[in-house]
Amino acid sequence: MNINPRKGNPMIMGSAPNQYEVETKQQKLVMAINSINLIEDMLTNLVKSQPQWSRLLKAVDSRVEQSLAILRPQAIADYRALLTCIGWPPPLSVKNLDQGEKNPLIVMHGSIKENYSQSVLSLCTLQHSHILRRARICSQLRHNKENRLLDLGAVQKPNPNELLWTIEELVSPIYSRMEPHIAKWADKPEFIFALVYKVTWDLVDGVDYVLQPLIDRARLSGYSAREEWVSGMVAGLSLILSKQIFSILANRYRDGDREVKSLWLHLVDLVLSFDKRMQELVSSDLSLPIAKIAHTDASLLSPRSAVIHIFCDQPEWFVIWTEIELEDAEEKLKTQLEKDTAWIVDKGSKFESESPQSQIPESFLLSTIEDYRAPPIADSTIKLVFSLIERCRSLPNVLFQIQFIKLTTSPILHWFLDLLIWQCQEIDLSASLGDDAVISTIMNCINAAGYCVSVLREWSEKLTFLEMRSTEEEIQNQIDKALPETPTYFFDEEIEKLGKFQTEWLSEIMANFLREFDNYSHDYVKNKKQWQETGGEAFDTVDGSSGFAVLSISTEFIAVLDNLQGRIRNLNIGLNAKDFSDLWRSIAGGLDRFIFKSLCLGGTKFLDRRTKQFAIDMKALFSVFKPFCVRPEAFFPFISDSLKLLAMSHEEAKHLGMILGALNSSVDKRKLELLRHGIHHISPRKALKILRNHIY
C-alpha cells in the first residue's frame, strides 16, 4: 500500500468538480464495468462449454486487460477526487476531535453523498469483476495445458490478502497526514500505536454505516468493511514500523548493540497488545460470521489484522526476535535459580500424621506441581515456556509458530534438563545414599522432570499442538516419503529425554538402595549356619504397638528392616506418587531376587524347625511394604514360592521331589505338578534344589 502523498490530479488539485461532469463520468464508468462483467460471464461459460477455444479466450483476455489498465486508474482517480470533496482525511488533532470534529463519511449529504456512493459501488463492482477474472484465468491455467500459451507474467494470482480498493484509498491519505507525527515519535513507539488505534476507532463508524451497505450491494460477499478498514490501518502501521523502526533496530543488533534487546522486546509487547485491541475491534463487527466473532486469536483472523505478521515477511527479523526472546528467557530462569527457595519443596507434615494404611495410593492422576512435589524452579521453567508459546500464538503462519517454539522453548527445556543432570551428577550417590539431603536433591530433580513431562504431554494433546504436529508430518512427508514413524507428541524429543532422565535416576536410586541393603544384611545373609542350629524354636508372637513380629524376628534382621523401613518412608515423602509406586515395586522385586539367590538358592541348608524362623523374617520384610498395598507378598514371588516349598511336610516334599527329579518326567509334567502346589514362578530345577536343602 502506498502511503506517500498522492501526486497531482486535476480533479483533486482544483475546486469541487462540476456535478454534470461527475454524473457523466460515472455513467460512462458504469457502462464500461457492465460491459466487462458481461464479457466475463461469456468467457466463463465458454471455458466450460468450449475449452478448445483457448486461443480465442487468450485474445479476448488480452483486450480486456488493456481496457482494465485504463479503466481502473481512472476510477480510482475519480474516487480520490470525491474524497477530497468530502474533506477526507479528517484532522488528526486530538483537540479538534474533542471539539466535535465530525467523520466526513457520516456528515456528507445531498449530491456529494450520492456521487460518493456511486463511485464506491463502481469501484467495488470493478474489483469484484477483477477478482472473478483472476480466479477464472488461474483455474483455466491449472486445468488446461494449452492455456500455458497465456502470458503467465501478466496474469496475477488472486491475492486473498488484497485490500478493497475503496478502503485502501481511505487509509493512504491518513498515513500521509500521520507521517510528521510518526517521525517525531521514533523513540516512543507507544505514541504511534496509540495514535493509529485512536484514528481507527474514531472513524470506524463511518466505515460501518456508509461503506458496508455499498459493499454488499456490489456483491462482494464475505467482505467486512470494518475488517478491511482495520486491516488497512494495520498494513500502513506495519509498513512504517518496517521502514523506520525495525530495520534500524535490526542493524543495531547486527552491530552488537546490547540495548536493542530491551527495545525490541518492548516493541514486540506493544505489537502484541495493539494486535489484540485491533482484533477485538474487528470481532465486534456484527456483519462477520458468528464463528469468526467467537474467536479473537490472531491466528484465526486474516494476517492483515496483525502487525506481528511483519516477522513472517522478514525472516531475518524473525530469527533476531527468537534469539532475543531466548536470551531474555535464559536470564529470567537464571534469576529464578539464584533464589534460595528455587529447590526447596514444602512437602508438609501430612505423612507425619497419617497411619500406614492410609498411605495406600488409589490413583495417580497427578496434575499440579504440588502433586508432583516438584521444586519451584520447575514451575518457573514451565511458566516461562508457556509465556514464550503465548507470544508466538498470534503469528498468522503456523510454520512460523512451529519454528518460534522450536527455536525458543526447546533450548530452554534442554537447558533445564542439563541443569537437572548436573545437579545429580555432582553427587557421589554410592557414598552418600544415607544422607537425606543428598537423596532429597535427586528426588527433587526426578519430580521436576516428571512434572515437565506431564505438562508437555498435556499441551501436546491440545488441538493447537495436534495441528502443528500434523503440519510437521506433512512437511516431512513432502521431503522424504520413506521417513520412519513420526513422533507421537509435538514435544516428543523433550518428553523422551526428560523421561529417560527419570528412568535412569530412579534405577540409580534402586541400585544403590539394593547395595545398601546388601551391606546391612551381610551378616544375616552370610550366616548360613544359623538355619541349621538346633536351638529354641521361634514363636510367631506379635508386638501390638508396632504391628511387627518383633519377638520372633532374627536379631541380625531387625536392624536391616529398620533401615529399610526408614529409607522407604523417605522415598514415599520425597517422590511423587507415580514414581514412588514404580520405585517401591522395583525395590521389592530386587529384594525378592537378592534374597532368593542368596539364601534359597545359595546352598543354605534349612532344618525343618528353622524354616519357621525364615518364614517369620520374610513376613516381617513383607510388612515393610504393607502401607502401600494390600498383599505385599505378591511383589515377592520367588520368596513366596520358596516359603511354600519349605512349608511342605516331609511326605509331600518327598513326593514332589521324586516327580521333579524323575528322568522320565517331561518338563510340562513337572511344571504342572508345581502349579498344583501353588508354585508359579520357580522352575522345576530350582524347586528341586530348594526341596533338597530342606532337612527334616
MARDOFI-928299 format. One record per residue (C-alpha): residue in three letters; x, y, z. Coordinates in steps of 0.25 Angstrom, whole numbers, plus 5000, padded with zeros to 4 digits. Example, Ala and Ser with C-alpha at 12.3 -4.5 7.8 and 13.67 -1.06 7.14 Angstrom:
BEGIN
   residuo     c1     c2     c3
       ALA   5049   4982   5031
       SER   5055   4996   5029
end
This chain:
BEGIN
   residuo     c1     c2     c3
       MET   5000   5000   5000
       ASN   5005   5014   4996
       ILE   5005   5023   5008
       ASN   5012   5035   5001
       PRO   5004   5047   4997
       ARG   4997   5045   4984
       LYS   5002   5053   4972
       GLY   4994   5064   4966
       ASN   4981   5061   4959
       PRO   4973   5072   4952
       MET   4961   5068   4960
       ILE   4968   5068   4973
       MET   4976   5080   4972
       GLY   4965   5089   4967
       SER   4951   5092   4973
       ALA   4940   5082   4974
       PRO   4937   5076   4961
       ASN   4925   5080   4953
       GLN   4912   5072   4956
       TYR   4909   5069   4942
       GLU   4923   5065   4939
       VAL   4923   5055   4950
       GLU   4910   5049   4947
       THR   4914   5047   4932
       LYS   4927   5041   4936
       GLN   4920   5031   4946
       GLN   4910   5027   4935
       LYS   4922   5024   4925
       LEU   4929   5016   4936
       VAL   4917   5008   4940
       MET   4914   5005   4925
       ALA   4929   5000   4924
       ILE   4928   4992   4936
       ASN   4915   4985   4932
       SER   4922   4982   4918
       ILE   4934   4976   4925
       ASN   4924   4968   4934
       LEU   4916   4963   4922
       ILE   4929   4959   4915
       GLU   4934   4951   4927
       ASP   4921   4944   4928
       MET   4922   4940   4914
       LEU   4937   4935   4916
       THR   4933   4927   4928
       ASN   4922   4920   4920
       LEU   4932   4917   4908
       VAL   4943   4912   4917
       LYS   4933   4901   4922
       SER   4926   4898   4908
       GLN   4937   4901   4898
       PRO   4950   4898   4905
       GLN   4957   4896   4892
       TRP   4955   4911   4888
       SER   4968   4914   4897
       ARG   4974   4924   4886
       LEU   4961   4932   4885
       LEU   4960   4933   4900
       LYS   4974   4937   4901
       ALA   4971   4948   4890
       VAL   4959   4953   4898
       ASP   4966   4953   4911
       SER   4977   4962   4905
       ARG   4968   4972   4900
       VAL   4960   4973   4913
       GLU   4974   4974   4921
       GLN   4977   4986   4912
       SER   4963   4992   4915
       LEU   4965   4990   4930
       ALA   4979   4996   4930
       ILE   4972   5009   4926
       LEU   4959   5008   4934
       ARG   4964   5005   4948
       PRO   4973   5017   4949
       GLN   4962   5026   4944
       ALA   4952   5020   4954
       ILE   4962   5022   4966
       ALA   4965   5036   4961
       ASP   4950   5040   4961
       TYR   4949   5033   4975
       ARG   4961   5041   4981
       ALA   4954   5054   4975
       LEU   4941   5051   4983
       LEU   4949   5048   4996
       THR   4956   5062   4994
       CYS   4942   5068   4993
       ILE   4936   5062   5005
       GLY   4949   5066   5013
       TRP   4956   5053   5015
       PRO   4965   5051   5023
       PRO   4959   5058   5035
       PRO   4968   5065   5044
       LEU   4976   5056   5054
       SER   4977   5067   5065
       VAL   4972   5062   5078
       LYS   4967   5076   5081
       ASN   4959   5077   5068
       LEU   4953   5063   5071
       ASP   4949   5067   5085
       GLN   4942   5079   5080
       GLY   4933   5070   5072
       GLU   4940   5069   5058
       LYS   4931   5060   5050
       ASN   4934   5048   5042
       PRO   4933   5053   5027
       LEU   4927   5039   5023
       ILE   4916   5042   5032
       VAL   4913   5057   5031
       MET   4913   5057   5015
       HIS   4900   5058   5009
       GLY   4892   5062   4996
       SER   4898   5061   4983
       ILE   4912   5059   4989
       LYS   4907   5047   4996
       GLU   4900   5041   4984
       ASN   4913   5043   4975
       TYR   4922   5037   4986
       SER   4913   5025   4988
       GLN   4912   5023   4973
       SER   4927   5024   4972
       VAL   4929   5013   4983
       LEU   4919   5004   4976
       SER   4926   5005   4963
       LEU   4940   5003   4969
       CYS   4935   4991   4977
       THR   4928   4985   4965
       LEU   4941   4987   4957
       GLN   4949   4980   4968
       HIS   4939   4969   4968
       SER   4940   4966   4953
       HIS   4955   4967   4955
       ILE   4955   4956   4966
       LEU   4946   4947   4958
       ARG   4954   4949   4945
       ARG   4967   4945   4952
       ALA   4961   4933   4959
       ARG   4956   4928   4945
       ILE   4969   4930   4938
       CYS   4977   4923   4949
       SER   4967   4912   4949
       GLN   4968   4911   4934
       LEU   4983   4910   4934
       ARG   4983   4899   4944
       HIS   4973   4890   4937
       ASN   4976   4893   4922
       LYS   4990   4891   4918
       GLU   4988   4898   4904
       ASN   4985   4911   4912
       ARG   5000   4911   4916
       LEU   5001   4920   4904
       LEU   4995   4931   4912
       ASP   5005   4941   4917
       LEU   5007   4936   4932
       GLY   5015   4948   4936
       ALA   5003   4957   4932
       VAL   4993   4948   4940
       GLN   4993   4951   4955
       LYS   4988   4940   4964
       PRO   4977   4945   4973
       ASN   4982   4951   4986
       PRO   4973   4947   4998
       ASN   4980   4958   5006
       GLU   4977   4969   4996
       LEU   4970   4981   5002
       LEU   4957   4987   4996
       TRP   4962   4998   4987
       THR   4952   5007   4993
       ILE   4958   5005   5007
       GLU   4972   5006   5002
       GLU   4969   5020   4997
       LEU   4963   5024   5010
       VAL   4975   5019   5018
       SER   4986   5024   5009
       PRO   4984   5039   5012
       ILE   4982   5037   5027
       TYR   4996   5031   5028
       SER   5001   5043   5019
       ARG   4996   5052   5029
       MET   5001   5044   5041
       GLU   5016   5044   5036
       PRO   5020   5057   5042
       HIS   5016   5052   5056
       ILE   5021   5038   5054
       ALA   5035   5043   5050
       LYS   5036   5051   5064
       TRP   5032   5038   5071
       ALA   5042   5028   5066
       ASP   5048   5026   5080
       LYS   5034   5026   5087
       PRO   5026   5015   5078
       GLU   5015   5014   5089
       PHE   5010   5028   5084
       ILE   5010   5023   5069
       PHE   5001   5011   5073
       ALA   4992   5020   5082
       LEU   4990   5029   5070
       VAL   4987   5018   5060
       TYR   4977   5012   5069
       LYS   4970   5025   5072
       VAL   4969   5028   5058
       THR   4964   5014   5054
       TRP   4954   5015   5066
       ASP   4949   5029   5063
       LEU   4946   5027   5048
       VAL   4941   5012   5049
       ASP   4926   5016   5050
       GLY   4926   5023   5037
       VAL   4932   5011   5030
       ASP   4921   5002   5036
       TYR   4909   5011   5033
       VAL   4913   5016   5019
       LEU   4923   5006   5013
       GLN   4917   4993   5017
       PRO   4904   4994   5011
       LEU   4911   4999   4998
       ILE   4920   4987   4998
       ASP   4908   4977   5000
       ARG   4901   4984   4988
       ALA   4913   4982   4980
       ARG   4912   4967   4982
       LEU   4926   4966   4989
       SER   4921   4955   4998
       GLY   4929   4951   5010
       TYR   4935   4965   5011
       SER   4934   4973   5024
       ALA   4936   4988   5023
       ARG   4941   4988   5037
       GLU   4951   4977   5036
       GLU   4956   4983   5023
       TRP   4958   4997   5030
       VAL   4965   4991   5042
       SER   4974   4982   5032
       GLY   4977   4995   5024
       MET   4981   5002   5037
       VAL   4990   4990   5041
       ALA   4996   4989   5028
       GLY   5000   5004   5028
       LEU   5006   5003   5042
       SER   5014   4990   5038
       LEU   5020   4998   5027
       ILE   5024   5009   5036
       LEU   5030   5000   5046
       SER   5038   4992   5036
       LYS   5044   5005   5029
       GLN   5046   5014   5041
       ILE   5048   5005   5054
       PHE   5050   4990   5052
       SER   5060   4992   5041
       ILE   5068   5001   5049
       LEU   5068   4992   5061
       ALA   5072   4980   5053
       ASN   5084   4988   5048
       ARG   5088   4992   5062
       TYR   5086   4977   5067
       ARG   5095   4972   5056
       ASP   5106   4983   5060
       GLY   5105   4977   5075
       ASP   5097   4988   5082
       ARG   5092   4981   5095
       GLU   5082   4992   5097
       VAL   5074   4987   5085
       LYS   5069   4975   5093
       SER   5060   4982   5103
       LEU   5055   4992   5092
       TRP   5052   4980   5083
       LEU   5044   4973   5094
       HIS   5037   4986   5097
       LEU   5033   4988   5083
       VAL   5028   4973   5082
       ASP   5020   4975   5094
       LEU   5013   4988   5088
       VAL   5011   4980   5075
       LEU   5004   4968   5083
       SER   4996   4978   5091
       PHE   4992   4986   5079
       ASP   4988   4974   5071
       LYS   4979   4969   5082
       ARG   4972   4982   5082
       MET   4970   4983   5067
       GLN   4965   4968   5067
       GLU   4955   4972   5078
       LEU   4951   4983   5069
       VAL   4949   4974   5057
       SER   4942   4963   5065
       SER   4931   4974   5070
       ASP   4926   4975   5055
       LEU   4912   4969   5055
       SER   4914   4967   5040
       LEU   4924   4956   5042
       PRO   4920   4941   5043
       ILE   4917   4936   5057
       ALA   4928   4926   5056
       LYS   4938   4937   5053
       ILE   4933   4946   5064
       ALA   4935   4935   5074
       HIS   4950   4936   5073
       THR   4959   4947   5075
       ASP   4972   4939   5073
       ALA   4981   4946   5063
       SER   4984   4932   5057
       LEU   4969   4931   5053
       LEU   4967   4944   5046
       SER   4973   4950   5034
       PRO   4988   4952   5034
       ARG   4985   4967   5030
       SER   4979   4969   5044
       ALA   4992   4966   5051
       VAL   5005   4975   5051
       ILE   5012   4963   5057
       HIS   5011   4957   5042
       ILE   5023   4966   5039
       PHE   5032   4955   5044
       CYS   5026   4946   5034
       ASP   5030   4956   5023
       GLN   5044   4958   5029
       PRO   5050   4944   5033
       GLU   5063   4951   5037
       TRP   5056   4959   5047
       PHE   5048   4947   5052
       VAL   5061   4940   5055
       ILE   5066   4952   5063
       TRP   5053   4952   5070
       THR   5055   4937   5074
       GLU   5069   4940   5079
       ILE   5065   4952   5087
       GLU   5054   4944   5093
       LEU   5063   4932   5097
       GLU   5073   4941   5103
       ASP   5063   4948   5111
       ALA   5057   4935   5116
       GLU   5070   4929   5120
       GLU   5073   4942   5128
       LYS   5060   4941   5135
       LEU   5062   4926   5138
       LYS   5076   4929   5144
       THR   5070   4940   5153
       GLN   5060   4929   5158
       LEU   5071   4920   5161
       GLU   5078   4930   5169
       LYS   5066   4930   5179
       ASP   5068   4922   5192
       THR   5055   4915   5190
       ALA   5058   4910   5176
       TRP   5060   4896   5180
       ILE   5052   4895   5193
       VAL   5040   4887   5193
       ASP   5030   4889   5205
       LYS   5025   4874   5206
       GLY   5017   4878   5218
       SER   5014   4869   5230
       LYS   5003   4861   5225
       PHE   5011   4848   5225
       GLU   5015   4850   5239
       SER   5000   4849   5244
       GLU   4995   4838   5234
       SER   4995   4824   5238
       PRO   5002   4814   5229
       GLN   4989   4808   5223
       SER   4984   4822   5219
       GLN   4996   4824   5210
       ILE   4992   4813   5200
       PRO   4990   4821   5187
       GLU   4977   4820   5180
       SER   4981   4827   5167
       PHE   4992   4835   5160
       LEU   4984   4846   5154
       LEU   4995   4856   5156
       SER   4993   4870   5150
       THR   4999   4881   5159
       ILE   5013   4884   5163
       GLU   5008   4880   5178
       ASP   5004   4867   5173
       TYR   5018   4864   5167
       ARG   5025   4870   5179
       ALA   5034   4877   5169
       PRO   5043   4889   5173
       PRO   5038   4904   5169
       ILE   5049   4904   5159
       ALA   5041   4894   5150
       ASP   5029   4902   5151
       SER   5037   4915   5147
       THR   5042   4907   5135
       ILE   5029   4903   5130
       LYS   5022   4917   5132
       LEU   5034   4923   5124
       VAL   5032   4913   5113
       PHE   5017   4915   5113
       SER   5019   4930   5112
       LEU   5028   4928   5100
       ILE   5018   4920   5093
       GLU   5007   4930   5096
       ARG   5016   4941   5090
       CYS   5016   4934   5076
       ARG   5002   4929   5076
       SER   4998   4942   5069
       LEU   5007   4939   5057
       PRO   4997   4936   5045
       ASN   5006   4926   5039
       VAL   5006   4912   5047
       LEU   5020   4909   5041
       PHE   5026   4921   5048
       GLN   5019   4917   5061
       ILE   5025   4904   5060
       GLN   5039   4910   5057
       PHE   5038   4920   5068
       ILE   5034   4909   5078
       LYS   5046   4900   5073
       LEU   5056   4912   5074
       THR   5052   4917   5088
       THR   5045   4907   5097
       SER   5053   4895   5092
       PRO   5066   4901   5096
       ILE   5060   4905   5110
       LEU   5055   4891   5113
       HIS   5069   4885   5109
       TRP   5076   4895   5117
       PHE   5067   4891   5129
       LEU   5070   4876   5127
       ASP   5085   4879   5126
       LEU   5083   4886   5140
       LEU   5076   4874   5146
       ILE   5086   4865   5141
       TRP   5097   4874   5146
       GLN   5090   4874   5160
       CYS   5090   4859   5161
       GLN   5104   4856   5155
       GLU   5110   4865   5165
       ILE   5106   4855   5176
       ASP   5114   4843   5179
       LEU   5102   4834   5181
       SER   5109   4821   5185
       ALA   5116   4828   5196
       SER   5104   4838   5200
       LEU   5092   4830   5199
       GLY   5089   4830   5214
       ASP   5090   4845   5214
       ASP   5075   4850   5214
       ALA   5079   4864   5207
       VAL   5086   4856   5196
       ILE   5075   4847   5193
       SER   5065   4859   5194
       THR   5073   4866   5183
       ILE   5072   4854   5174
       MET   5057   4853   5177
       ASN   5054   4867   5174
       CYS   5061   4866   5161
       ILE   5053   4854   5157
       ASN   5040   4861   5162
       ALA   5043   4873   5153
       ALA   5046   4864   5141
       GLY   5033   4857   5143
       TYR   5025   4870   5145
       CYS   5031   4875   5132
       VAL   5027   4862   5125
       SER   5013   4863   5130
       VAL   5011   4877   5125
       LEU   5017   4875   5112
       ARG   5009   4863   5109
       GLU   4996   4871   5113
       TRP   5000   4882   5104
       SER   5003   4873   5092
       GLU   4989   4867   5093
       LYS   4982   4880   5091
       LEU   4977   4884   5077
       THR   4987   4895   5075
       PHE   4999   4885   5076
       LEU   4992   4874   5069
       GLU   4990   4883   5057
       MET   5005   4887   5058
       ARG   5009   4872   5059
       SER   5001   4869   5047
       THR   5007   4881   5039
       GLU   5021   4876   5043
       GLU   5017   4862   5037
       GLU   5012   4867   5024
       ILE   5025   4875   5022
       GLN   5034   4863   5026
       ASN   5026   4854   5016
       GLN   5028   4864   5005
       ILE   5043   4864   5008
       ASP   5044   4849   5009
       LYS   5033   4839   5008
       ALA   5041   4828   5013
       LEU   5043   4834   5027
       PRO   5041   4825   5039
       GLU   5029   4826   5048
       THR   5027   4841   5053
       PRO   5027   4844   5068
       THR   5014   4844   5075
       TYR   5015   4857   5082
       PHE   5019   4871   5078
       PHE   5029   4872   5089
       ASP   5033   4857   5087
       GLU   5048   4859   5088
       GLU   5048   4867   5101
       ILE   5038   4857   5107
       GLU   5047   4846   5103
       LYS   5059   4852   5109
       LEU   5053   4856   5122
       GLY   5046   4842   5123
       LYS   5060   4836   5121
       PHE   5066   4844   5132
       GLN   5055   4840   5141
       THR   5057   4825   5138
       GLU   5072   4826   5139
       TRP   5072   4832   5153
       LEU   5061   4824   5158
       SER   5069   4812   5154
       GLU   5081   4818   5160
       ILE   5074   4820   5174
       MET   5069   4806   5173
       ALA   5083   4800   5170
       ASN   5089   4808   5182
       PHE   5077   4804   5190
       LEU   5080   4789   5188
       ARG   5095   4791   5190
       GLU   5092   4798   5204
       PHE   5082   4786   5207
       ASP   5093   4776   5203
       ASN   5103   4783   5213
       TYR   5093   4784   5224
       SER   5089   4769   5223
       HIS   5103   4764   5220
       ASP   5103   4757   5234
       TYR   5089   4752   5233
       VAL   5091   4746   5219
       LYS   5105   4740   5220
       ASN   5102   4734   5234
       LYS   5096   4721   5227
       LYS   5099   4712   5240
       GLN   5088   4719   5247
       TRP   5078   4711   5239
       GLN   5084   4698   5243
       GLU   5084   4701   5258
       THR   5076   4693   5267
       GLY   5073   4703   5277
       GLY   5060   4708   5282
       GLU   5049   4709   5272
       ALA   5043   4723   5268
       PHE   5029   4727   5272
       ASP   5021   4736   5264
       THR   5018   4746   5274
       VAL   5013   4760   5271
       ASP   5016   4773   5277
       GLY   5003   4781   5277
       SER   5010   4795   5277
       SER   5017   4793   5264
       GLY   5010   4782   5257
       PHE   5023   4774   5254
       ALA   5026   4760   5259
       VAL   5038   4767   5267
       LEU   5040   4755   5277
       SER   5041   4745   5266
       ILE   5050   4753   5256
       SER   5064   4749   5255
       THR   5073   4759   5263
       GLU   5082   4762   5251
       PHE   5070   4764   5242
       ILE   5063   4775   5251
       ALA   5073   4786   5248
       VAL   5072   4782   5234
       LEU   5057   4784   5234
       ASP   5058   4797   5242
       ASN   5068   4803   5232
       LEU   5059   4798   5220
       GLN   5046   4804   5226
       GLY   5053   4818   5229
       ARG   5058   4818   5214
       ILE   5045   4814   5208
       ARG   5038   4825   5217
       ASN   5047   4836   5212
       LEU   5045   4832   5198
       ASN   5030   4832   5200
       ILE   5031   4846   5205
       GLY   5040   4851   5195
       LEU   5036   4845   5182
       ASN   5023   4848   5174
       ALA   5013   4836   5176
       LYS   5014   4831   5162
       ASP   5030   4830   5162
       PHE   5029   4825   5177
       SER   5020   4814   5173
       ASP   5029   4809   5161
       LEU   5041   4810   5170
       TRP   5036   4802   5182
       ARG   5031   4791   5173
       SER   5045   4791   5167
       ILE   5051   4791   5180
       ALA   5042   4779   5185
       GLY   5046   4772   5172
       GLY   5061   4774   5174
       LEU   5060   4769   5189
       ASP   5052   4757   5185
       ARG   5063   4753   5175
       PHE   5074   4756   5184
       ILE   5069   4748   5196
       PHE   5064   4737   5187
       LYS   5078   4735   5181
       SER   5086   4738   5193
       LEU   5078   4729   5203
       CYS   5068   4720   5195
       LEU   5078   4716   5184
       GLY   5091   4720   5191
       GLY   5093   4706   5197
       THR   5087   4709   5210
       LYS   5082   4696   5218
       PHE   5069   4699   5225
       LEU   5066   4690   5237
       ASP   5051   4688   5238
       ARG   5049   4696   5250
       ARG   5058   4707   5245
       THR   5049   4709   5233
       LYS   5038   4715   5242
       GLN   5049   4726   5246
       PHE   5051   4729   5232
       ALA   5037   4730   5229
       ILE   5035   4740   5241
       ASP   5047   4748   5236
       MET   5041   4749   5222
       LYS   5027   4752   5227
       ALA   5034   4764   5234
       LEU   5040   4768   5221
       PHE   5027   4768   5214
       SER   5021   4776   5225
       VAL   5030   4788   5222
       PHE   5022   4789   5209
       LYS   5009   4787   5215
       PRO   5006   4802   5215
       PHE   5006   4803   5200
       CYS   4998   4791   5196
       VAL   4988   4780   5202
       ARG   4996   4768   5198
       PRO   5011   4771   5198
       GLU   5015   4757   5197
       ALA   5010   4757   5183
       PHE   5022   4766   5180
       PHE   5032   4755   5185
       PRO   5028   4744   5176
       PHE   5041   4736   5178
       ILE   5042   4737   5193
       SER   5027   4733   5194
       ASP   5029   4721   5185
       SER   5041   4717   5193
       LEU   5033   4718   5206
       LYS   5022   4709   5200
       LEU   5033   4699   5197
       LEU   5039   4700   5211
       ALA   5026   4699   5218
       MET   5023   4685   5212
       SER   5022   4673   5220
       HIS   5033   4662   5219
       GLU   5024   4653   5211
       GLU   5019   4664   5202
       ALA   5033   4669   5199
       LYS   5038   4655   5196
       HIS   5027   4652   5186
       LEU   5029   4665   5179
       GLY   5044   4663   5179
       MET   5042   4650   5172
       ILE   5034   4655   5161
       LEU   5043   4667   5159
       GLY   5055   4658   5159
       ALA   5050   4647   5151
       LEU   5057   4645   5138
       ASN   5045   4641   5130
       SER   5037   4653   5135
       SER   5034   4663   5124
       VAL   5036   4678   5126
       ASP   5022   4681   5125
       LYS   5018   4670   5135
       ARG   5028   4676   5145
       LYS   5022   4690   5143
       LEU   5008   4685   5144
       GLU   5012   4678   5157
       LEU   5018   4691   5163
       LEU   5005   4699   5159
       ARG   4997   4688   5166
       HIS   5005   4692   5179
       GLY   5003   4707   5176
       ILE   5017   4709   5171
       HIS   5016   4719   5159
       HIS   5030   4726   5158
       ILE   5041   4716   5161
       SER   5046   4706   5151
       PRO   5046   4691   5154
       ARG   5061   4690   5155
       LYS   5061   4701   5165
       ALA   5050   4696   5173
       LEU   5056   4682   5174
       LYS   5069   4689   5179
       ILE   5061   4696   5190
       LEU   5054   4683   5194
       ARG   5067   4676   5195
       ASN   5073   4687   5204
       HIS   5061   4685   5214
       ILE   5066   4676   5225
       TYR   5055   4669   5232
end
